[in-house]
Structure formats: structure tokens, C-alpha cells
Amino acid sequence: MLEIKVLGPGCANCRKLEELVREAVAATGREAEILKVTDMDEILAHDVLKTPGLVIGGKLVSSGRIPTTATIAEWIRAA
């Protein structure tokens, strides 16, 4: 199962990103575990300097912005 992490303190942008990730997962039909990471040490361990951050399959794919659902879906397919 694909592991997807939404990194951030729980701000509005972090919640929006999590919502878009859920839509993208549904669109791809892949089975994925979506984790919300609020621990700053873990966020910094992924080299995220600006939240929200997005980690798909252990790889940081986005930081400090909210990508489109289509872009997230492409990353999920590629993972």
C-alpha cells in the first residue's frame, strides 16, 4: 500500500492539501494510507522548510505550496 504523508501543523493550507490528496487517491483508484504529520521534528527530517509538505512513497514531492489534484494524481501514479 502506498504511504502518503501530509506535513504541516494543521493550518488551513495543510487541511486543503489533505483534502486534495484524498480526491487524487480516489481518482487514481490506488490504495493508499494518508498520514497527517504535525510533529515538527519529523517535518524537518523531510527537509520541509515551508509547509504544507507532501511525501508520496517516502519521497518529498511538494513543499510550501498546494499542487492541483491532477498533479497529485500524477505523482501517485508514478510512485
LOSEVEX-333282 format. One record per residue (C-alpha): residue in three letters; x, y negated, z negated. Coordinates in nm, 3 decimals, padded with zeros to 5 digits, always signed. Layout:
BEGIN
<pafi res="ALA" X="X" Y="Y" Z="Z"/>
...
END
This chain:
BEGIN
<pafi res="MET" X="+00.000" Y="+00.000" Z="+00.000"/>
<pafi res="LEU" X="+00.123" Y="-00.347" Z="+00.090"/>
<pafi res="GLU" X="+00.206" Y="-00.572" Z="-00.205"/>
<pafi res="ILE" X="+00.129" Y="-00.942" Z="-00.165"/>
<pafi res="LYS" X="+00.219" Y="-01.199" Z="-00.430"/>
<pafi res="VAL" X="+00.076" Y="-01.548" Z="-00.457"/>
<pafi res="LEU" X="+00.327" Y="-01.750" Z="-00.660"/>
<pafi res="GLY" X="+00.219" Y="-02.059" Z="-00.850"/>
<pafi res="PRO" X="+00.098" Y="-02.199" Z="-01.180"/>
<pafi res="GLY" X="-00.270" Y="-02.170" Z="-01.087"/>
<pafi res="CYS" X="-00.317" Y="-02.509" Z="-00.921"/>
<pafi res="ALA" X="-00.585" Y="-02.578" Z="-00.660"/>
<pafi res="ASN" X="-00.342" Y="-02.505" Z="-00.373"/>
<pafi res="CYS" X="-00.248" Y="-02.172" Z="-00.533"/>
<pafi res="ARG" X="-00.615" Y="-02.072" Z="-00.561"/>
<pafi res="LYS" X="-00.675" Y="-02.180" Z="-00.199"/>
<pafi res="LEU" X="-00.378" Y="-01.972" Z="-00.080"/>
<pafi res="GLU" X="-00.507" Y="-01.668" Z="-00.269"/>
<pafi res="GLU" X="-00.848" Y="-01.712" Z="-00.104"/>
<pafi res="LEU" X="-00.686" Y="-01.731" Z="+00.244"/>
<pafi res="VAL" X="-00.475" Y="-01.422" Z="+00.169"/>
<pafi res="ARG" X="-00.789" Y="-01.227" Z="+00.078"/>
<pafi res="GLU" X="-00.953" Y="-01.336" Z="+00.406"/>
<pafi res="ALA" X="-00.642" Y="-01.238" Z="+00.605"/>
<pafi res="VAL" X="-00.624" Y="-00.895" Z="+00.439"/>
<pafi res="ALA" X="-00.991" Y="-00.837" Z="+00.522"/>
<pafi res="ALA" X="-00.931" Y="-00.948" Z="+00.882"/>
<pafi res="THR" X="-00.639" Y="-00.707" Z="+00.930"/>
<pafi res="GLY" X="-00.813" Y="-00.415" Z="+00.764"/>
<pafi res="ARG" X="-00.490" Y="-00.327" Z="+00.578"/>
<pafi res="GLU" X="-00.495" Y="-00.201" Z="+00.226"/>
<pafi res="ALA" X="-00.312" Y="-00.448" Z="+00.006"/>
<pafi res="GLU" X="-00.262" Y="-00.526" Z="-00.359"/>
<pafi res="ILE" X="-00.282" Y="-00.901" Z="-00.419"/>
<pafi res="LEU" X="-00.097" Y="-01.019" Z="-00.729"/>
<pafi res="LYS" X="-00.114" Y="-01.367" Z="-00.875"/>
<pafi res="VAL" X="+00.221" Y="-01.461" Z="-01.029"/>
<pafi res="THR" X="+00.219" Y="-01.753" Z="-01.272"/>
<pafi res="ASP" X="+00.541" Y="-01.674" Z="-01.462"/>
<pafi res="MET" X="+00.793" Y="-01.947" Z="-01.371"/>
<pafi res="ASP" X="+01.094" Y="-01.716" Z="-01.413"/>
<pafi res="GLU" X="+00.950" Y="-01.470" Z="-01.161"/>
<pafi res="ILE" X="+00.855" Y="-01.753" Z="-00.923"/>
<pafi res="LEU" X="+01.211" Y="-01.891" Z="-00.940"/>
<pafi res="ALA" X="+01.351" Y="-01.538" Z="-00.890"/>
<pafi res="HIS" X="+01.194" Y="-01.550" Z="-00.541"/>
<pafi res="ASP" X="+01.377" Y="-01.882" Z="-00.472"/>
<pafi res="VAL" X="+01.049" Y="-02.074" Z="-00.459"/>
<pafi res="LEU" X="+01.117" Y="-02.439" Z="-00.533"/>
<pafi res="LYS" X="+00.774" Y="-02.567" Z="-00.431"/>
<pafi res="THR" X="+00.452" Y="-02.379" Z="-00.498"/>
<pafi res="PRO" X="+00.245" Y="-02.217" Z="-00.375"/>
<pafi res="GLY" X="+00.472" Y="-01.938" Z="-00.260"/>
<pafi res="LEU" X="+00.373" Y="-01.625" Z="-00.070"/>
<pafi res="VAL" X="+00.559" Y="-01.294" Z="-00.082"/>
<pafi res="ILE" X="+00.448" Y="-01.013" Z="+00.150"/>
<pafi res="GLY" X="+00.613" Y="-00.673" Z="+00.116"/>
<pafi res="GLY" X="+00.889" Y="-00.816" Z="-00.103"/>
<pafi res="LYS" X="+00.981" Y="-01.090" Z="+00.146"/>
<pafi res="LEU" X="+00.920" Y="-01.462" Z="+00.087"/>
<pafi res="VAL" X="+00.727" Y="-01.583" Z="+00.392"/>
<pafi res="SER" X="+00.599" Y="-01.922" Z="+00.278"/>
<pafi res="SER" X="+00.678" Y="-02.186" Z="+00.015"/>
<pafi res="GLY" X="+00.533" Y="-02.527" Z="-00.061"/>
<pafi res="ARG" X="+00.255" Y="-02.515" Z="+00.199"/>
<pafi res="ILE" X="-00.074" Y="-02.345" Z="+00.280"/>
<pafi res="PRO" X="-00.045" Y="-02.145" Z="+00.603"/>
<pafi res="THR" X="-00.353" Y="-02.066" Z="+00.814"/>
<pafi res="THR" X="-00.545" Y="-01.742" Z="+00.770"/>
<pafi res="ALA" X="-00.432" Y="-01.637" Z="+01.121"/>
<pafi res="THR" X="-00.066" Y="-01.693" Z="+01.033"/>
<pafi res="ILE" X="-00.102" Y="-01.495" Z="+00.708"/>
<pafi res="ALA" X="-00.272" Y="-01.214" Z="+00.902"/>
<pafi res="GLU" X="+00.025" Y="-01.204" Z="+01.146"/>
<pafi res="TRP" X="+00.268" Y="-01.172" Z="+00.853"/>
<pafi res="ILE" X="+00.057" Y="-00.892" Z="+00.704"/>
<pafi res="ARG" X="+00.054" Y="-00.704" Z="+01.036"/>
<pafi res="ALA" X="+00.432" Y="-00.746" Z="+01.068"/>
<pafi res="ALA" X="+00.502" Y="-00.624" Z="+00.712"/>
END
